[in-house]
């Protein structure tokens, strides 16, 4: 039983470490949705926004 708990805690610690590393990435590499600077809508893909402002 102790072995299972220890493995679980190590697994959770590894997930936390990888979560912290993801926060250190630049904003555009984190997988966050990008918004248009002109209208504020979410941009899908790399093309221009349909509003034409940004």
HELIX and SHEET records of a PDB file:
HELIX    1   1 UNK A    2  UNK A   23  1                                  22    
HELIX    2   2 UNK A   27  UNK A   29  5                                   3    
SHEET    1   A 2 UNK A  34  UNK A  35  0                                        
SHEET    2   A 2 UNK A  42  UNK A  43 -1                                        
END                                                                             
